[in-house]
């Protein structure tokens, strides 16, 4: 699965290309318009989340330095090391 912002950018340009397809009949165009609206709405949310994550990273760099971690909500989950009792 592609989950990077560059992938989102590619999806948006692919959507634009489909909307420019002059071979679409009116029904197909309506379907593509609906799909494009849904993609745009989801994209807006993804971009909002990315902006929030970037702001969190900036705050971390400015105020916490590199020695303090952000709350888990803002970072990738880290694997938990389990130690066996011998």
N, CA, C and O atoms as CSV, one atom per row, in Angstrom:
chain,resi,resn,atom,element,x,y,z
A,1,UNK,N,N,0.845,-1.177,0.000
A,1,UNK,CA,C,0.000,0.000,0.000
A,1,UNK,C,C,0.894,1.245,0.000
A,1,UNK,O,O,1.915,1.290,0.687
A,2,UNK,N,N,0.507,2.215,-0.752
A,2,UNK,CA,C,1.288,3.441,-0.864
A,2,UNK,C,C,0.679,4.498,0.053
A,2,UNK,O,O,-0.469,4.905,-0.127
A,3,UNK,N,N,1.454,4.931,1.030
A,3,UNK,CA,C,0.933,5.853,2.036
A,3,UNK,C,C,1.760,7.116,2.204
A,3,UNK,O,O,1.652,7.787,3.231
A,4,UNK,N,N,2.567,7.450,1.239
A,4,UNK,CA,C,3.386,8.651,1.345
A,4,UNK,C,C,2.677,9.822,0.671
A,4,UNK,O,O,1.801,9.625,-0.170
A,5,UNK,N,N,3.058,11.030,1.043
A,5,UNK,CA,C,2.428,12.202,0.437
A,5,UNK,C,C,2.699,12.280,-1.058
A,5,UNK,O,O,1.859,12.775,-1.810
A,6,UNK,N,N,3.851,11.802,-1.501
A,6,UNK,CA,C,4.133,11.788,-2.937
A,6,UNK,C,C,3.154,10.851,-3.655
A,6,UNK,O,O,2.769,11.114,-4.794
A,7,UNK,N,N,2.753,9.767,-2.997
A,7,UNK,CA,C,1.765,8.859,-3.585
A,7,UNK,C,C,0.402,9.539,-3.679
A,7,UNK,O,O,-0.317,9.374,-4.664
A,8,UNK,N,N,0.056,10.297,-2.653
A,8,UNK,CA,C,-1.194,11.052,-2.685
A,8,UNK,C,C,-1.175,12.036,-3.846
A,8,UNK,O,O,-2.163,12.173,-4.568
A,9,UNK,N,N,-0.063,12.711,-4.021
A,9,UNK,CA,C,0.084,13.649,-5.130
A,9,UNK,C,C,-0.139,12.947,-6.471
A,9,UNK,O,O,-0.822,13.473,-7.350
A,10,UNK,N,N,0.440,11.759,-6.618
A,10,UNK,CA,C,0.260,10.991,-7.855
A,10,UNK,C,C,-1.198,10.602,-8.063
A,10,UNK,O,O,-1.706,10.668,-9.183
A,11,UNK,N,N,-1.874,10.197,-6.991
A,11,UNK,CA,C,-3.297,9.843,-7.099
A,11,UNK,C,C,-4.127,11.048,-7.542
A,11,UNK,O,O,-5.036,10.919,-8.362
A,12,UNK,N,N,-3.808,12.206,-6.997
A,12,UNK,CA,C,-4.560,13.409,-7.369
A,12,UNK,C,C,-4.351,13.763,-8.839
A,12,UNK,O,O,-5.297,14.152,-9.524
A,13,UNK,N,N,-3.134,13.634,-9.320
A,13,UNK,CA,C,-2.894,13.908,-10.738
A,13,UNK,C,C,-3.533,12.846,-11.632
A,13,UNK,O,O,-4.002,13.165,-12.724
A,14,UNK,N,N,-3.558,11.595,-11.188
A,14,UNK,CA,C,-4.262,10.548,-11.939
A,14,UNK,C,C,-5.749,10.868,-12.035
A,14,UNK,O,O,-6.369,10.681,-13.083
A,15,UNK,N,N,-6.310,11.348,-10.940
A,15,UNK,CA,C,-7.724,11.730,-10.919
A,15,UNK,C,C,-7.981,12.861,-11.901
A,15,UNK,O,O,-8.969,12.844,-12.635
A,16,UNK,N,N,-7.101,13.831,-11.910
A,16,UNK,CA,C,-7.228,14.944,-12.846
A,16,UNK,C,C,-7.176,14.457,-14.291
A,16,UNK,O,O,-7.945,14.924,-15.132
A,17,UNK,N,N,-6.285,13.532,-14.578
A,17,UNK,CA,C,-6.190,12.976,-15.933
A,17,UNK,C,C,-7.485,12.270,-16.334
A,17,UNK,O,O,-7.947,12.416,-17.466
A,18,UNK,N,N,-8.073,11.506,-15.408
A,18,UNK,CA,C,-9.334,10.819,-15.724
A,18,UNK,C,C,-10.446,11.825,-16.004
A,18,UNK,O,O,-11.286,11.595,-16.874
A,19,UNK,N,N,-10.456,12.931,-15.276
A,19,UNK,CA,C,-11.482,13.951,-15.495
A,19,UNK,C,C,-11.313,14.647,-16.844
A,19,UNK,O,O,-12.283,15.150,-17.411
A,20,UNK,N,N,-10.092,14.676,-17.353
A,20,UNK,CA,C,-9.831,15.320,-18.645
A,20,UNK,C,C,-10.097,14.402,-19.834
A,20,UNK,O,O,-9.980,14.828,-20.983
A,21,UNK,N,N,-10.451,13.154,-19.568
A,21,UNK,CA,C,-10.677,12.175,-20.640
A,21,UNK,C,C,-11.920,12.562,-21.446
A,21,UNK,O,O,-13.040,12.494,-20.938
A,22,UNK,N,N,-11.719,12.968,-22.697
A,22,UNK,CA,C,-12.832,13.411,-23.545
A,22,UNK,C,C,-13.671,12.253,-24.072
A,22,UNK,O,O,-14.732,12.479,-24.654
A,23,UNK,N,N,-13.218,11.027,-23.880
A,23,UNK,CA,C,-13.973,9.863,-24.350
A,23,UNK,C,C,-15.064,9.439,-23.366
A,23,UNK,O,O,-15.859,8.552,-23.675
A,24,UNK,N,N,-15.111,10.055,-22.199
A,24,UNK,CA,C,-16.119,9.680,-21.206
A,24,UNK,C,C,-17.497,10.165,-21.636
A,24,UNK,O,O,-17.666,11.297,-22.089
A,25,UNK,N,N,-18.478,9.277,-21.482
A,25,UNK,CA,C,-19.855,9.714,-21.723
A,25,UNK,C,C,-20.347,10.424,-20.458
A,25,UNK,O,O,-19.671,10.377,-19.431
A,26,UNK,N,N,-21.517,11.083,-20.514
A,26,UNK,CA,C,-21.986,11.842,-19.346
A,26,UNK,C,C,-22.105,11.010,-18.061
A,26,UNK,O,O,-21.796,11.503,-16.977
A,27,UNK,N,N,-22.548,9.760,-18.178
A,27,UNK,CA,C,-22.668,8.907,-16.984
A,27,UNK,C,C,-21.293,8.595,-16.401
A,27,UNK,O,O,-21.105,8.637,-15.185
A,28,UNK,N,N,-20.342,8.284,-17.261
A,28,UNK,CA,C,-18.985,7.991,-16.796
A,28,UNK,C,C,-18.346,9.228,-16.166
A,28,UNK,O,O,-17.639,9.137,-15.162
A,29,UNK,N,N,-18.608,10.382,-16.774
A,29,UNK,CA,C,-18.069,11.623,-16.230
A,29,UNK,C,C,-18.653,11.905,-14.849
A,29,UNK,O,O,-17.931,12.319,-13.943
A,30,UNK,N,N,-19.966,11.680,-14.684
A,30,UNK,CA,C,-20.594,11.857,-13.370
A,30,UNK,C,C,-19.961,10.936,-12.333
A,30,UNK,O,O,-19.717,11.344,-11.197
A,31,UNK,N,N,-19.699,9.695,-12.727
A,31,UNK,CA,C,-19.060,8.745,-11.820
A,31,UNK,C,C,-17.656,9.222,-11.445
A,31,UNK,O,O,-17.269,9.168,-10.278
A,32,UNK,N,N,-16.903,9.684,-12.428
A,32,UNK,CA,C,-15.552,10.186,-12.154
A,32,UNK,C,C,-15.584,11.436,-11.278
A,32,UNK,O,O,-14.720,11.618,-10.421
A,33,UNK,N,N,-16.578,12.297,-11.492
A,33,UNK,CA,C,-16.708,13.491,-10.655
A,33,UNK,C,C,-16.994,13.111,-9.208
A,33,UNK,O,O,-16.435,13.707,-8.287
A,34,UNK,N,N,-17.857,12.127,-9.003
A,34,UNK,CA,C,-18.153,11.650,-7.643
A,34,UNK,C,C,-16.912,11.050,-7.003
A,34,UNK,O,O,-16.608,11.312,-5.839
A,35,UNK,N,N,-16.210,10.253,-7.770
A,35,UNK,CA,C,-14.980,9.630,-7.272
A,35,UNK,C,C,-13.940,10.709,-6.947
A,35,UNK,O,O,-13.272,10.637,-5.916
A,36,UNK,N,N,-13.806,11.699,-7.819
A,36,UNK,CA,C,-12.835,12.773,-7.601
A,36,UNK,C,C,-13.171,13.568,-6.343
A,36,UNK,O,O,-12.272,13.959,-5.598
A,37,UNK,N,N,-14.447,13.807,-6.104
A,37,UNK,CA,C,-14.878,14.526,-4.894
A,37,UNK,C,C,-14.499,13.733,-3.651
A,37,UNK,O,O,-13.988,14.300,-2.685
A,38,UNK,N,N,-14.746,12.424,-3.667
A,38,UNK,CA,C,-14.398,11.575,-2.521
A,38,UNK,C,C,-12.888,11.563,-2.298
A,38,UNK,O,O,-12.422,11.670,-1.164
A,39,UNK,N,N,-12.136,11.434,-3.371
A,39,UNK,CA,C,-10.671,11.430,-3.263
A,39,UNK,C,C,-10.178,12.765,-2.712
A,39,UNK,O,O,-9.279,12.803,-1.873
A,40,UNK,N,N,-10.761,13.839,-3.179
A,40,UNK,CA,C,-10.377,15.167,-2.708
A,40,UNK,C,C,-10.678,15.342,-1.223
A,40,UNK,O,O,-9.859,15.887,-0.484
A,41,UNK,N,N,-11.843,14.884,-0.784
A,41,UNK,CA,C,-12.216,15.000,0.630
A,41,UNK,C,C,-11.256,14.220,1.528
A,41,UNK,O,O,-10.806,14.729,2.554
A,42,UNK,N,N,-10.947,12.991,1.138
A,42,UNK,CA,C,-10.016,12.177,1.924
A,42,UNK,C,C,-8.620,12.802,1.888
A,42,UNK,O,O,-7.919,12.818,2.900
A,43,UNK,N,N,-8.222,13.309,0.738
A,43,UNK,CA,C,-6.907,13.943,0.602
A,43,UNK,C,C,-6.773,15.135,1.538
A,43,UNK,O,O,-5.724,15.336,2.150
A,44,UNK,N,N,-7.837,15.926,1.648
A,44,UNK,CA,C,-7.805,17.075,2.555
A,44,UNK,C,C,-7.520,16.636,3.988
A,44,UNK,O,O,-6.740,17.276,4.692
A,45,UNK,N,N,-8.148,15.553,4.417
A,45,UNK,CA,C,-7.926,15.044,5.776
A,45,UNK,C,C,-6.491,14.555,5.949
A,45,UNK,O,O,-5.858,14.821,6.971
A,46,UNK,N,N,-5.985,13.844,4.956
A,46,UNK,CA,C,-4.607,13.345,5.024
A,46,UNK,C,C,-3.631,14.510,5.128
A,46,UNK,O,O,-2.671,14.454,5.897
A,47,UNK,N,N,-3.873,15.555,4.361
A,47,UNK,CA,C,-2.996,16.727,4.385
A,47,UNK,C,C,-3.076,17.436,5.737
A,47,UNK,O,O,-2.059,17.905,6.248
A,48,UNK,N,N,-4.276,17.518,6.321
A,48,UNK,CA,C,-4.420,18.111,7.658
A,48,UNK,C,C,-3.598,17.336,8.685
A,48,UNK,O,O,-2.919,17.931,9.522
A,49,UNK,N,N,-3.661,16.011,8.617
A,49,UNK,CA,C,-2.905,15.168,9.543
A,49,UNK,C,C,-1.403,15.366,9.333
A,49,UNK,O,O,-0.642,15.443,10.297
A,50,UNK,N,N,-0.985,15.446,8.082
A,50,UNK,CA,C,0.437,15.656,7.792
A,50,UNK,C,C,0.907,17.003,8.342
A,50,UNK,O,O,2.008,17.103,8.883
A,51,UNK,N,N,0.077,18.033,8.203
A,51,UNK,CA,C,0.438,19.347,8.739
A,51,UNK,C,C,0.568,19.297,10.257
A,51,UNK,O,O,1.492,19.880,10.823
A,52,UNK,N,N,-0.355,18.604,10.914
A,52,UNK,CA,C,-0.294,18.469,12.368
A,52,UNK,C,C,0.969,17.729,12.791
A,52,UNK,O,O,1.630,18.114,13.755
A,53,UNK,N,N,1.299,16.667,12.067
A,53,UNK,CA,C,2.517,15.910,12.378
A,53,UNK,C,C,3.761,16.763,12.180
A,53,UNK,O,O,4.703,16.682,12.968
A,54,UNK,N,N,3.767,17.573,11.141
A,54,UNK,CA,C,4.904,18.459,10.894
A,54,UNK,C,C,5.032,19.500,12.006
A,54,UNK,O,O,6.136,19.791,12.467
A,55,UNK,N,N,3.904,20.057,12.430
A,55,UNK,CA,C,3.934,21.016,13.535
A,55,UNK,C,C,4.463,20.364,14.807
A,55,UNK,O,O,5.235,20.974,15.548
A,56,UNK,N,N,4.050,19.133,15.058
A,56,UNK,CA,C,4.531,18.413,16.241
A,56,UNK,C,C,6.038,18.195,16.158
A,56,UNK,O,O,6.745,18.356,17.152
A,57,UNK,N,N,6.527,17.833,14.984
A,57,UNK,CA,C,7.971,17.626,14.813
A,57,UNK,C,C,8.736,18.932,15.024
A,57,UNK,O,O,9.812,18.939,15.621
A,58,UNK,N,N,8.174,20.036,14.531
A,58,UNK,CA,C,8.819,21.337,14.729
A,58,UNK,C,C,8.853,21.703,16.211
A,58,UNK,O,O,9.868,22.187,16.711
A,59,UNK,N,N,7.744,21.472,16.908
A,59,UNK,CA,C,7.710,21.755,18.341
A,59,UNK,C,C,8.716,20.896,19.094
A,59,UNK,O,O,9.387,21.365,20.014
A,60,UNK,N,N,8.811,19.645,18.696
A,60,UNK,CA,C,9.775,18.759,19.337
A,60,UNK,C,C,11.188,19.296,19.146
A,60,UNK,O,O,11.966,19.364,20.097
A,61,UNK,N,N,11.513,19.673,17.930
A,61,UNK,CA,C,12.857,20.179,17.639
A,61,UNK,C,C,13.132,21.487,18.387
A,61,UNK,O,O,14.231,21.695,18.901
A,62,UNK,N,N,12.130,22.360,18.443
A,62,UNK,CA,C,12.322,23.669,19.070
A,62,UNK,C,C,12.356,23.617,20.596
A,62,UNK,O,O,13.154,24.314,21.222
A,63,UNK,N,N,11.498,22.797,21.196
A,63,UNK,CA,C,11.330,22.857,22.642
A,63,UNK,C,C,11.805,21.622,23.401
A,63,UNK,O,O,12.206,21.724,24.560
A,64,UNK,N,N,11.764,20.477,22.766
A,64,UNK,CA,C,12.151,19.262,23.473
A,64,UNK,C,C,13.544,18.795,23.093
A,64,UNK,O,O,14.169,18.033,23.831
A,65,UNK,N,N,14.028,19.242,21.960
A,65,UNK,CA,C,15.322,18.777,21.482
A,65,UNK,C,C,15.221,17.337,21.017
A,65,UNK,O,O,14.129,16.785,20.889
A,66,UNK,N,N,16.344,16.756,20.772
A,66,UNK,CA,C,16.338,15.396,20.234
A,66,UNK,C,C,16.312,14.331,21.322
A,66,UNK,O,O,16.236,13.140,21.019
A,67,UNK,N,N,16.375,14.747,22.593
A,67,UNK,CA,C,16.422,13.752,23.668
A,67,UNK,C,C,15.051,13.369,24.192
A,67,UNK,O,O,14.906,12.334,24.843
A,68,UNK,N,N,14.065,14.169,23.924
A,68,UNK,CA,C,12.713,13.883,24.403
A,68,UNK,C,C,11.858,13.384,23.247
A,68,UNK,O,O,11.973,13.870,22.122
A,69,UNK,N,N,11.018,12.432,23.526
A,69,UNK,CA,C,10.139,11.877,22.491
A,69,UNK,C,C,8.784,12.576,22.534
A,69,UNK,O,O,8.332,13.040,23.581
A,70,UNK,N,N,8.164,12.635,21.383
A,70,UNK,CA,C,6.798,13.147,21.310
A,70,UNK,C,C,5.846,12.122,21.910
A,70,UNK,O,O,6.188,10.943,22.008
A,71,UNK,N,N,4.661,12.556,22.310
A,71,UNK,CA,C,3.660,11.577,22.739
A,71,UNK,C,C,3.409,10.561,21.626
A,71,UNK,O,O,3.529,10.883,20.443
A,72,UNK,N,N,3.067,9.359,22.004
A,72,UNK,CA,C,2.882,8.258,21.054
A,72,UNK,C,C,1.911,8.629,19.937
A,72,UNK,O,O,2.071,8.177,18.803
A,73,UNK,N,N,0.921,9.434,20.243
A,73,UNK,CA,C,-0.087,9.808,19.258
A,73,UNK,C,C,0.538,10.406,18.003
A,73,UNK,O,O,-0.007,10.247,16.910
A,74,UNK,N,N,1.670,11.089,18.138
A,74,UNK,CA,C,2.290,11.786,17.018
A,74,UNK,C,C,3.384,11.004,16.316
A,74,UNK,O,O,3.967,11.491,15.348
A,75,UNK,N,N,3.665,9.823,16.777
A,75,UNK,CA,C,4.764,9.078,16.177
A,75,UNK,C,C,4.332,7.672,15.807
A,75,UNK,O,O,3.257,7.202,16.179
A,76,UNK,N,N,5.201,7.026,15.068
A,76,UNK,CA,C,4.966,5.639,14.688
A,76,UNK,C,C,5.073,4.765,15.927
A,76,UNK,O,O,5.931,4.999,16.779
A,77,UNK,N,N,4.214,3.766,16.034
A,77,UNK,CA,C,4.343,2.854,17.172
A,77,UNK,C,C,5.698,2.153,17.138
A,77,UNK,O,O,6.154,1.713,16.082
A,78,UNK,N,N,6.316,2.059,18.270
A,78,UNK,CA,C,7.610,1.400,18.384
A,78,UNK,C,C,7.400,-0.003,18.934
A,78,UNK,O,O,6.548,-0.209,19.799
A,79,UNK,N,N,8.169,-0.968,18.441
A,79,UNK,CA,C,8.020,-2.322,18.969
A,79,UNK,C,C,8.415,-2.367,20.441
A,79,UNK,O,O,9.333,-1.673,20.879
A,80,UNK,N,N,7.711,-3.187,21.179
A,80,UNK,CA,C,7.990,-3.353,22.602
A,80,UNK,C,C,8.926,-4.537,22.762
A,80,UNK,O,O,8.671,-5.626,22.249
A,81,UNK,N,N,10.001,-4.305,23.474
A,81,UNK,CA,C,10.962,-5.376,23.703
A,81,UNK,C,C,10.498,-6.196,24.901
A,81,UNK,O,O,10.299,-5.665,25.994
A,82,UNK,N,N,10.331,-7.476,24.683
A,82,UNK,CA,C,9.900,-8.375,25.748
A,82,UNK,C,C,11.095,-9.208,26.175
A,82,UNK,O,O,11.721,-9.886,25.361
A,83,UNK,N,N,11.402,-9.148,27.466
A,83,UNK,CA,C,12.527,-9.920,27.994
A,83,UNK,C,C,11.988,-11.182,28.654
A,83,UNK,O,O,11.036,-11.138,29.433
A,84,UNK,N,N,12.602,-12.279,28.331
A,84,UNK,CA,C,12.216,-13.551,28.929
A,84,UNK,C,C,12.873,-13.689,30.292
A,84,UNK,O,O,14.044,-13.354,30.469
A,85,UNK,N,N,12.111,-14.181,31.241
A,85,UNK,CA,C,12.671,-14.489,32.560
A,85,UNK,C,C,13.248,-15.888,32.522
A,85,UNK,O,O,12.530,-16.850,32.247
A,86,UNK,N,N,14.514,-16.010,32.790
A,86,UNK,CA,C,15.156,-17.334,32.772
A,86,UNK,C,C,15.130,-17.970,34.121
A,86,UNK,O,O,15.626,-19.084,34.289
